[in-house]
Amino acid sequence: MADASQLLDDLARMDGAGAFMGESLSVAALQPLPAARARNLLRYFLASRGVAMPDARRLGEALRQIITARNDARVCVDIGSHVLRRFAGAIYVTPRQASGVGDLAFRWRGERRLEIPALQAALEMRRARGRGIDLARLLAKPLPRARRISSAACNAGISSRRSP
């Protein structure tokens, strides 16, 4: 059994040569592969990130959604302890959040980078003439609220974007 596992890992490394982009996996690397090899490469990607392996049905459905989506689609698939997301031609895996973080508001005081620990994220500001958000507006009131969507909303295709 160990030999078979090693062979599958070797095959995944061959199929995934050049497909790993930092913490993500290229969708284009999966699309031309036969289904069994695409599942194997996705399994290898998940295992390399320490993710608990979903059952075969869930893994197959996640793969189907990821490789058949439009290029501009933002796919989000719950695979148990984690969520697979497709964005800009790449697959990312993130821990699943049991519930939303709730509404958050921040006062921006001109710093270039605003850390948002509750979202495990940061907001970076860059000056640009004639585009973006007006500096006076940012300094005048709290930033627009943000929330993290639950995995159920993710599966239902509900966006985490809000109108200002």
C-alpha positions as CSV (number, residue, x, y, z in Angstrom):
1,M,0.0,0.0,0.0
2,A,2.9,2.4,0.7
3,D,4.2,1.8,-2.8
4,A,0.9,2.7,-4.3
5,S,0.7,5.9,-2.2
6,Q,4.2,6.8,-3.2
7,L,3.3,6.3,-6.9
8,L,0.2,8.5,-6.6
9,D,2.3,11.2,-5.0
10,D,4.9,11.0,-7.7
11,L,2.3,11.2,-10.4
12,A,0.7,14.2,-8.7
13,R,4.1,15.9,-8.6
14,M,4.6,15.3,-12.3
15,D,1.1,16.5,-13.2
16,G,1.5,19.5,-10.9
17,A,4.9,20.6,-12.2
18,G,4.7,24.4,-12.4
19,A,1.1,24.4,-11.2
20,F,1.8,25.4,-7.6
21,M,1.8,29.2,-7.3
22,G,2.7,30.0,-3.7
23,E,-0.3,28.8,-1.6
24,S,-2.5,28.1,-4.6
25,L,-2.9,25.5,-7.4
26,S,-3.4,26.6,-11.0
27,V,-6.9,25.6,-12.4
28,A,-5.3,25.3,-15.9
29,A,-3.2,22.4,-14.6
30,L,-6.3,20.4,-13.6
31,Q,-8.5,21.1,-16.7
32,P,-6.7,18.9,-19.3
33,L,-6.1,16.0,-16.9
34,P,-8.3,12.8,-16.9
35,A,-10.7,12.9,-14.0
36,A,-8.8,10.4,-11.9
37,R,-5.5,12.3,-12.3
38,A,-7.2,15.6,-11.6
39,R,-8.7,14.2,-8.3
40,N,-5.2,12.8,-7.4
41,L,-3.6,16.2,-8.0
42,L,-6.3,18.0,-5.9
43,R,-5.8,15.4,-3.2
44,Y,-2.1,16.0,-3.2
45,F,-2.6,19.7,-3.0
46,L,-4.9,19.4,0.0
47,A,-2.6,16.9,1.7
48,S,0.4,19.3,1.2
49,R,-1.6,21.9,3.0
50,G,-2.4,19.6,5.9
51,V,-6.1,19.5,5.1
52,A,-8.3,16.6,6.2
53,M,-9.3,14.7,3.1
54,P,-13.0,15.0,2.1
55,D,-14.9,11.9,1.0
56,A,-14.7,10.9,-2.7
57,R,-18.1,12.4,-3.6
58,R,-17.4,15.7,-2.0
59,L,-13.9,15.9,-3.6
60,G,-15.3,15.0,-7.0
61,E,-18.0,17.7,-6.7
62,A,-15.5,20.3,-5.6
63,L,-13.3,19.5,-8.6
64,R,-16.3,19.6,-11.0
65,Q,-17.3,23.0,-9.8
66,I,-13.8,24.4,-9.9
67,I,-12.8,23.2,-13.4
68,T,-16.2,23.9,-15.1
69,A,-16.7,27.5,-13.7
70,R,-16.3,30.5,-15.9
71,N,-12.9,32.2,-15.7
72,D,-14.4,35.2,-13.9
73,A,-16.4,33.1,-11.4
74,R,-15.6,33.1,-7.7
75,V,-16.3,29.5,-6.7
76,C,-16.4,28.5,-3.1
77,V,-16.9,24.9,-2.1
78,D,-17.1,23.6,1.5
79,I,-15.0,20.4,1.8
80,G,-15.5,19.8,5.6
81,S,-12.9,21.5,7.7
82,H,-11.8,23.8,4.9
83,V,-13.2,25.7,1.9
84,L,-11.9,25.6,-1.6
85,R,-12.0,28.8,-3.5
86,R,-11.4,29.6,-7.1
87,F,-10.2,33.1,-7.9
88,A,-8.3,34.5,-10.8
89,G,-7.5,31.1,-12.3
90,A,-6.2,29.6,-9.1
91,I,-7.5,27.3,-6.3
92,Y,-7.0,28.4,-2.7
93,V,-7.8,26.4,0.5
94,T,-8.8,28.3,3.6
95,P,-10.1,27.1,7.0
96,R,-13.9,27.0,7.2
97,Q,-15.4,29.5,9.6
98,A,-18.2,28.1,11.7
99,S,-20.1,31.3,11.7
100,G,-19.8,34.9,10.4
101,V,-17.5,37.2,12.2
102,G,-20.2,39.8,12.3
103,D,-20.1,43.4,11.3
104,L,-16.8,45.2,11.8
105,A,-16.1,49.0,11.6
106,F,-12.7,50.6,11.6
107,R,-11.4,54.2,11.8
108,W,-8.6,54.7,9.2
109,R,-6.0,57.3,10.4
110,G,-3.9,57.5,7.3
111,E,-1.8,54.4,7.9
112,R,-0.7,52.5,4.7
113,R,-1.7,49.1,6.1
114,L,-4.6,48.4,8.4
115,E,-4.5,45.0,10.0
116,I,-7.9,43.3,10.6
117,P,-7.2,40.4,13.0
118,A,-10.8,39.2,13.1
119,L,-10.6,38.5,9.3
120,Q,-7.0,37.4,9.3
121,A,-6.5,40.1,6.7
122,A,-5.1,43.5,6.1
123,L,-6.3,46.5,4.0
124,E,-3.6,48.2,2.0
125,M,-4.0,51.8,0.9
126,R,-2.3,53.3,-2.2
127,R,-2.6,56.8,-3.5
128,A,-4.0,57.1,-7.0
129,R,-5.2,60.3,-8.7
130,G,-8.7,60.2,-10.1
131,R,-9.7,56.7,-9.0
132,G,-10.4,54.7,-5.9
133,I,-12.0,56.1,-2.7
134,D,-11.8,59.8,-2.0
135,L,-9.2,60.5,0.8
136,A,-11.4,63.0,2.6
137,R,-14.2,60.4,2.7
138,L,-12.0,57.8,4.2
139,L,-10.7,60.2,6.9
140,A,-14.2,61.5,7.8
141,K,-16.0,58.3,8.9
142,P,-15.5,54.6,9.7
143,L,-14.6,52.4,6.8
144,P,-17.4,50.4,5.2
145,R,-18.4,47.3,7.2
146,A,-17.1,43.9,6.2
147,R,-18.1,40.5,7.2
148,R,-17.0,36.9,6.6
149,I,-19.6,34.7,5.2
150,S,-20.4,31.3,6.6
151,S,-19.6,28.1,4.7
152,A,-23.4,27.6,4.2
153,A,-23.6,30.9,2.4
154,C,-20.5,30.1,0.5
155,N,-22.1,26.9,-0.8
156,A,-25.3,28.8,-1.7
157,G,-23.2,31.2,-3.8
158,I,-24.0,34.2,-1.6
159,S,-21.4,36.9,-2.0
160,S,-19.6,38.6,0.9
161,R,-19.6,41.9,-0.9
162,R,-21.8,44.7,0.4
163,S,-22.9,47.9,-1.1
164,P,-21.3,50.9,0.5
